[in-house]
Amino acid sequence: MRDFKFLTGRAEMPIIKFRTFFICIALGVSSLSVPALAHGDPTEMGAGPGIGADHHEKANAAGEAARNADMQDMMDNGTMPKIPAGPAPMVPGGAHIEGMGDGHEGMMDHSEAADNSNKGFGERLFIWLGKLHTVVIHFPIAMIVAAFAAEAFGVARGKPDWRSAARIMLVIGALGAVAAAFFGWFAGGFYLYDRNLILTAHRYLGMTVAIGSVLLAWAGLRRFHHNRSEERLFAVFLGILTIGVLIQAFLGGTFMHGGLNHMNF
């Protein structure tokens, strides 16, 4: 009888492992519907302390004042060029004035087809690593949210298989969060603060999520297995981490779209 129970138990182990793995994959794939976040040029959008818009406005005002002063001096000295009377000369239809438009069109073509060929290897590697941020951010969002859903269901219904799947997804989400935080510093530049406060919050909340997810994944694998109160405590911590992930995703989308105004009704 004991041998029969022993053999039956060993036969059930692969089934339990397969079911846990299937639950993990199903929840992970279903949670990939979380919208992807993408970032534009971080420098133009306020990355780093840099020069703010107020500085540009002051510089433009100073330049305009200098031009007006020069023009006034030319008028006072009588050196102001006179504009001939009568209508301005018309350019025949379809005619091309030599030297006009060539340089400007070249600048537009260069800006539209901008590349990194004029940059060194280090600069191109830096930019390329920053682009990987948008590749990996999907996994921590999807896996951590799905891990919380599986953990909450497992605790509420007393399903250890669901909690085991949640721990696996949390480990994957923690690895993704660390990678996203690492590449995020390349995407936004290595600044301690930014003139765009949303990006600053995005930086440090991302670091907090990465560290917290690693600690919680370790705790889920090593502890919180002994009694129901510890399982509930783990679910609460995982819920707090999930809220942090969702806020972090919102801040990333807000930074991409230029501020909180994109949420206006």
C-alpha positions as CSV (number, residue, x, y, z in Angstrom):
1,M,0.0,0.0,0.0
2,R,2.8,2.4,0.9
3,D,4.6,1.5,-2.4
4,F,1.4,2.3,-4.3
5,K,1.1,5.7,-2.7
6,F,4.7,6.4,-3.3
7,L,4.4,5.5,-7.0
8,T,1.2,7.5,-7.3
9,G,2.8,10.5,-5.7
10,R,5.8,10.4,-8.1
11,A,3.4,10.1,-11.0
12,E,1.5,13.2,-9.9
13,M,4.6,15.4,-9.6
14,P,5.1,15.9,-13.4
15,I,1.4,16.7,-13.8
16,I,1.6,19.3,-11.1
17,K,4.7,20.8,-12.6
18,F,3.1,20.9,-16.1
19,R,0.0,22.5,-14.7
20,T,2.0,25.2,-12.9
21,F,4.0,25.9,-16.0
22,F,0.9,26.1,-18.1
23,I,-0.8,28.6,-15.7
24,C,2.4,30.7,-15.6
25,I,2.6,30.9,-19.4
26,A,-1.2,31.5,-19.8
27,L,-1.3,34.4,-17.3
28,G,1.9,35.9,-18.7
29,V,0.7,35.9,-22.3
30,S,-2.7,37.3,-21.3
31,S,-1.1,40.1,-19.4
32,L,0.9,41.2,-22.4
33,S,-2.0,43.3,-23.5
34,V,-0.6,46.0,-21.3
35,P,0.2,48.9,-23.6
36,A,3.8,49.3,-24.8
37,L,5.6,52.4,-23.8
38,A,8.0,54.2,-26.1
39,H,10.2,57.2,-25.5
40,G,11.2,60.0,-27.9
41,D,14.3,62.1,-27.7
42,P,14.8,62.5,-23.9
43,T,17.0,65.5,-24.3
44,E,14.4,67.5,-26.1
45,M,11.7,66.4,-23.7
46,G,13.6,67.6,-20.6
47,A,16.2,65.0,-19.7
48,G,19.0,66.4,-17.5
49,P,19.4,69.8,-15.8
50,G,20.3,71.3,-19.2
51,I,19.0,74.6,-20.5
52,G,15.3,75.1,-19.9
53,A,12.8,76.8,-22.1
54,D,13.0,80.1,-20.0
55,H,16.7,80.4,-20.9
56,H,15.9,80.0,-24.6
57,E,13.2,82.7,-24.3
58,K,15.6,85.1,-22.6
59,A,18.2,84.4,-25.2
60,N,15.8,85.1,-28.1
61,A,14.6,88.3,-26.4
62,A,18.2,89.5,-26.0
63,G,19.0,88.7,-29.6
64,E,15.9,90.6,-30.8
65,A,16.8,93.6,-28.6
66,A,20.4,93.6,-30.1
67,R,19.0,93.5,-33.7
68,N,16.7,96.4,-32.9
69,A,19.5,98.4,-31.4
70,D,21.7,97.7,-34.5
71,M,18.9,98.8,-36.8
72,Q,18.3,102.0,-34.8
73,D,22.0,102.8,-35.0
74,M,22.0,102.3,-38.8
75,M,19.0,104.7,-39.0
76,D,20.6,107.3,-36.8
77,N,23.9,107.1,-38.9
78,G,22.1,107.2,-42.2
79,T,23.4,103.9,-43.3
80,M,20.1,102.1,-43.4
81,P,19.7,100.5,-46.8
82,K,16.8,102.0,-48.7
83,I,14.1,99.8,-50.2
84,P,13.1,100.8,-53.7
85,A,9.6,102.1,-54.2
86,G,7.0,100.1,-56.0
87,P,5.9,96.5,-55.8
88,A,8.4,93.7,-55.0
89,P,9.7,91.9,-58.1
90,M,7.8,88.8,-58.9
91,V,9.5,85.5,-59.6
92,P,8.2,83.8,-62.8
93,G,6.1,80.7,-62.3
94,G,8.2,77.6,-62.0
95,A,11.5,79.6,-62.1
96,H,14.3,78.7,-59.7
97,I,16.4,81.4,-58.1
98,E,20.0,80.3,-58.1
99,G,21.3,79.5,-54.6
100,M,17.8,79.7,-53.0
101,G,16.5,76.6,-51.3
102,D,19.4,74.2,-51.9
103,G,20.9,74.5,-48.5
104,H,17.6,74.5,-46.7
105,E,16.4,71.4,-48.5
106,G,19.6,69.7,-47.8
107,M,19.2,70.4,-44.1
108,M,15.7,69.0,-44.1
109,D,16.8,65.9,-45.9
110,H,19.6,65.4,-43.4
111,S,17.2,65.9,-40.4
112,E,14.7,63.5,-41.8
113,A,17.3,60.8,-42.6
114,A,19.4,61.4,-39.5
115,D,21.7,58.6,-38.5
116,N,24.6,57.9,-36.2
117,S,27.2,57.5,-38.9
118,N,29.0,60.7,-37.7
119,K,29.2,59.4,-34.1
120,G,31.9,57.3,-32.5
121,F,31.5,53.7,-31.5
122,G,31.0,54.6,-27.8
123,E,28.2,57.1,-28.6
124,R,26.4,54.7,-30.9
125,L,26.6,51.9,-28.3
126,F,25.2,54.3,-25.7
127,I,22.3,55.2,-27.9
128,W,21.7,51.5,-28.9
129,L,21.6,50.4,-25.3
130,G,19.0,53.1,-24.6
131,K,16.8,51.8,-27.3
132,L,16.7,48.4,-25.5
133,H,14.7,50.1,-22.7
134,T,11.6,50.0,-24.9
135,V,12.2,46.3,-25.7
136,V,12.3,45.0,-22.1
137,I,9.8,47.2,-20.3
138,H,6.9,45.0,-21.4
139,F,8.1,42.0,-19.4
140,P,8.2,43.4,-15.9
141,I,4.8,45.1,-16.4
142,A,3.2,42.0,-17.7
143,M,4.8,39.5,-15.3
144,I,4.5,41.4,-12.1
145,V,0.8,42.3,-12.7
146,A,0.0,38.7,-13.6
147,A,2.0,37.4,-10.6
148,F,-0.1,39.5,-8.3
149,A,-3.3,38.2,-9.9
150,A,-2.1,34.6,-9.6
151,E,-1.0,35.1,-6.0
152,A,-4.2,36.7,-4.9
153,F,-6.3,34.0,-6.5
154,G,-4.1,31.3,-5.0
155,V,-4.3,32.7,-1.5
156,A,-8.1,33.4,-1.7
157,R,-8.9,29.9,-3.0
158,G,-6.1,28.0,-1.3
159,K,-4.5,26.9,-4.6
160,P,-0.7,26.3,-4.0
161,D,-0.2,25.7,-7.8
162,W,-1.3,29.3,-8.5
163,R,1.0,30.7,-5.9
164,S,3.9,28.6,-7.3
165,A,3.1,30.1,-10.8
166,A,3.1,33.6,-9.2
167,R,6.6,33.1,-7.8
168,I,7.9,32.0,-11.2
169,M,6.4,35.0,-12.9
170,L,7.7,37.3,-10.2
171,V,11.2,36.1,-10.7
172,I,10.9,36.8,-14.5
173,G,9.4,40.2,-13.8
174,A,12.2,41.1,-11.3
175,L,14.8,40.2,-13.9
176,G,12.9,42.3,-16.5
177,A,12.6,45.2,-14.0
178,V,16.4,45.2,-13.4
179,A,17.1,45.2,-17.1
180,A,14.5,48.0,-17.8
181,A,16.1,50.2,-15.1
182,F,19.6,49.5,-16.4
183,F,18.7,50.4,-20.0
184,G,16.6,53.3,-18.8
185,W,19.6,55.2,-17.6
186,F,21.1,54.9,-21.1
187,A,17.8,56.0,-22.6
188,G,17.4,59.1,-20.5
189,G,21.1,59.8,-19.8
190,F,23.0,59.5,-16.5
191,Y,21.6,62.5,-14.7
192,L,20.7,62.7,-11.0
193,Y,17.8,65.0,-11.7
194,D,16.0,66.4,-14.7
195,R,14.3,69.7,-15.6
196,N,11.3,67.5,-16.4
197,L,10.1,66.4,-13.0
198,I,8.0,63.5,-14.5
199,L,11.2,62.0,-15.9
200,T,13.0,62.4,-12.5
201,A,10.1,60.5,-10.8
202,H,10.2,57.9,-13.5
203,R,13.9,57.3,-12.9
204,Y,13.8,56.8,-9.2
205,L,10.5,54.9,-9.1
206,G,12.0,52.6,-11.7
207,M,15.0,51.9,-9.5
208,T,12.7,51.4,-6.5
209,V,10.5,48.9,-8.4
210,A,13.6,47.0,-9.6
211,I,15.1,46.7,-6.1
212,G,11.7,45.9,-4.5
213,S,10.9,43.2,-7.1
214,V,14.2,41.5,-6.6
215,L,13.8,41.4,-2.8
216,L,10.2,40.2,-3.0
217,A,11.1,37.5,-5.5
218,W,13.8,36.3,-3.1
219,A,11.4,36.4,-0.2
220,G,8.8,34.5,-2.2
221,L,11.3,31.7,-3.0
222,R,12.9,31.5,0.4
223,R,10.1,32.5,2.9
224,F,6.4,33.0,3.2
225,H,5.6,29.4,2.8
226,H,4.9,28.4,6.4
227,N,1.4,29.6,7.2
228,R,-1.6,31.5,5.8
229,S,-0.7,34.8,7.5
230,E,2.7,34.9,5.8
231,E,1.1,34.1,2.5
232,R,-1.3,37.0,2.9
233,L,1.5,39.3,3.9
234,F,3.4,38.3,0.8
235,A,0.3,39.0,-1.3
236,V,0.0,42.5,0.2
237,F,3.6,43.3,-0.6
238,L,3.2,42.0,-4.1
239,G,0.1,44.2,-4.4
240,I,2.1,47.3,-3.4
241,L,4.7,46.4,-5.9
242,T,2.1,46.0,-8.6
243,I,0.7,49.5,-7.8
244,G,4.3,50.9,-8.1
245,V,4.7,49.2,-11.5
246,L,1.4,50.6,-12.8
247,I,2.3,54.1,-11.6
248,Q,5.8,53.7,-13.2
249,A,4.1,52.7,-16.5
250,F,1.8,55.7,-16.3
251,L,4.8,58.0,-15.7
252,G,6.6,56.6,-18.7
253,G,3.6,57.1,-21.0
254,T,3.1,60.6,-19.5
255,F,6.7,61.5,-20.2
256,M,6.4,60.2,-23.8
257,H,3.3,62.3,-24.5
258,G,4.7,65.5,-23.0
259,G,3.0,65.8,-19.6
260,L,-0.2,65.2,-17.7
261,N,-2.2,67.3,-20.2
262,H,-2.6,64.2,-22.4
263,M,-5.1,62.9,-19.8
264,N,-7.5,65.8,-20.2
265,F,-11.1,64.7,-20.8
